[in-house]
Amino acid sequence: MSALTAVAQQPIPNATPDSTTSAQTSDDGVVTVAVPDGWLASVGSIRLFGYLLPIYTMQTPDETRWLLNGVFFPSAYVVPNEQYDEGDMFMLHGTAVEARAFTPADDYALEYLPDAYISFDDCIDEPDADIRPGDVPKTDGITYDAVTVVWICESQDGFTSVAEYYVRLGRAEVIDVGDMWWVDAVVGVIAPQDEFELTRALLERTVDSITVDYELAMQNSVDAFVDYMPEMWANIGTLAGIYGNR
């Protein structure tokens, strides 16, 4: 979880329009992203309904500037219907789904972000959220609801930091399931106020640099299944023995 901390401003390492970067790849070799030199990064991926999505965080060594891109805490829902009552849980293509009424992005972001992505512990008071409509893509069969949420943190020492998060929800009618909605995107940046725009430009640069090796991802999935097969067959054999002795 990134903390919104108001601190004394220090120059961002290599934070210029033509700042040098180094490519960093996830441990499984699937996702690669450009990281500004001098920054620390963690790169990986998650699967949402079977689809691979890149995720990463980056920060300066003093932890005063953060960049974040990706749904680190996959959240998916189905609007309660004849099949599913409020609070029911089930798995769909490897993703946990909860039955819950649709919550608009502005309300959901204020519920979702403080729990999972940001802390206000170092602010004098918990800052008010400035909520603005977010841009959404046009995709057949899917509707989107998005917001940008901005917090400004004042410290007891008089320093000011800004956090900006973009949260997008997707919604679609899914055959045999119903009216589904999910967290489709989360992108965030935290920085001292006087260097916020520059830090956000760095975030945009990292987003543009993302590459995903889907062929390798598929091979990794196959390898993982092959590695699991002995355990799977052992479980099947155990079950066969149990039921065979009944």
N, C-alpha and C positions, 0 to 999 in steps of 0.2 A: 504494500500500500504506500503510495507517495504521500508525503506530508506537506501541507501548505505552510511553509515557514517563511516568515519575513526576516531577512538577513541583510547584513552589509553587502552592498553590491561589489562583486569582483569581476574582472574581465572574463568573458566566456572563452575557453580555449578554442583558438582557431575559428572564432565566430565572425566570419566575413563572408560576403557573397560568393567568393571563390575559395573558401576554406577547404583544406585538404581533408579527405575522408579515407577510411580503410573499410574494405568489405568484410563483414562478419557473417558467418554462416552458422545455422543451427547445428546442434550436435549430430542430428541425423542427416545433415547435408542437404536438406530440402529447401530451406528458406535462406536467402542471402539479402542483406540490406547494408547500405552505406552508413558508417558511423563516423561522426566528426572526430578527428584526431584529438586525443586527450579526454574523450568521454568513455564511460563504462557502459556496456550494453549486455542485454540478455535477449536472445533471439530464439524463436521456436514456432510452434503451430498448434492449433487445436482443430477438432472436427466438430462441425455442427450439422446434424442430419447427414453425416457421411461426407460432407464437403470440407476440404482442407482450407483453413484460414490462417494466414501468417499473423504472428503476434510478436511484439518486442517492446522493451523499455530501454531508455537511455538516460544517463544522468552524468552530471559533472562530478568529479571526485569529492567535492564538498557538499554534494547532494542538494544544492540550491536551485538547480535547473533540472527539470524532468521532461522527457518526451515519452509518450505512450501511444501505441497503436494496436488495437486488437481487442477481441472479446475474451478477456482472461477468465471470466466466470460465465460460461454459456448458460443462458436462461431462455427457456422456451415454454410456451403455454398454449392451451386450447381453451376456448371459451366454453364454459359448462354447457352440456347438451344432454340428450337422452342416454348417451354412452357414459359420460363422465360427469360426476358431481364435483362441486367446488372442493378443491384440495386433493382430489385424486391424482396419483402419480403413475406414469408408465414410461417405457422406453420406446423411442422411435428412431430407427437407424443409428443407434448408439448414443442418442441424446436423451437425457431425462426431460420429461414434459410434465407440467403441472396444470391441472384444470383451474383456471382463474379468469375472471372477467377482464376484458381489455382495459388497460390503463393508459391514458394519453401520455405521450412522451414527456411533456413538461412535468407531470406528476411523478411518472416513473423514474425519471432522471434524478429527482431529489430524493427518492427512496433508494435507488440503486447505487448511485455514485458514492455517497458518504460511507456506506457499508463496505464497499469493495475497493474503491479506487483512491480515496482521499481522506486525509485526517486534518482536523482544525486545531489540534492540541496546542500548537505553538502560537496561535493567534490570541490577541487580547480578549476578543469576544468572537463567537462564531459569526462569520460574515454572512450578510444577506446574499441571496442568489439573484443575479441578474439573468433572466431567462429570455432568450430570443429564438424566433423560428429558425430552423436549420434547413439548408438545401437538401433536396431529396432527388434521387434518380428516377427515371421513368422506366419501369419494367413491366411487361405484360404479365398479368396474373398476380402481381404483388403490389400492394400499396404500402407507402412508407409514411412514417410520422417522425420528425426529427426536431431536436432543439440544440441550441448552444447555451451552455450554462457558464457564467463567469462569477468567480468569487474574488474579492480583494481582501487580503489579510494585512492587518496593521499589528506590528510587534510593539512591545513595551519600549524598545530602543528607537522607535520612530521610523523603522524601515518598512517598506511596502512590497508585497509580492502579489502576483496575479495568477490565478488558475483558470484555464478555459478548457471545457470539455464539450465535445460534440457527441451526442447520443442519438442513434437512429434505431427505430423499431420497424420490423417488417411484419406484414400481415397478409395471409392468403387462405383461401379455402382449399383444404386438403382432402382428397377422396378417402372415404372410410374413416376419417378422423374428425373433421369439422373445421370450424373457424379458428385457425392457429395464428399466433403472434410470437415474436422472438426478438431478442436484442441482436440487431444486425451489424452494428458498428459502434465502437467507442474509440475516440481519438482525443488525447489530452496533452496540454503543455502547462508547465508551471515555471515561472521565472520572476526575478526582480522586475518591478514595474518599468524601470527605465530601459530594460533590455528585453522586454516581452516580445515586441514585434520581431526583433532579430531572432529570438529563440523560436518563435512560431515559424519563421521562414526556414529555419533548420529542420523543423518537423516536416514541413511540406517537401523539403528536399529528400528526406529519408523515405517518405511515402512514395515519391516518384521513383526511388531506386530499387524497390522491392522486386525480387525475382523468385519464382517458385519452380522447382524441378518436380513436376507432377509425375513424370515417369519414374523417378527415383522413389517418390512417395508411394506409388503403387507397388513397386518392388519391395519396399520396406514392409508394407502391409502383408504382402504374400509371405515374406520371410518370417514375420511375426506369427502368422497363422501356422506355418510349417513348424516353427519352434514350439508352438502350443499343442500340436497334434498328439505327441506322446501323452501329455497330461490329459487331453480330451479323451483319448482312447482308454486311458486308465480309469477315468471317471465313468465312461460307458461300461467298462468291464465290471467295475464295482457295482453299478446300478443293476447290471444284468445278473450278477451274483445274488444281490439282495432280492430281486423280484423272482429269480429262478428258485429261490429257497422258500418262497411263500406257499 
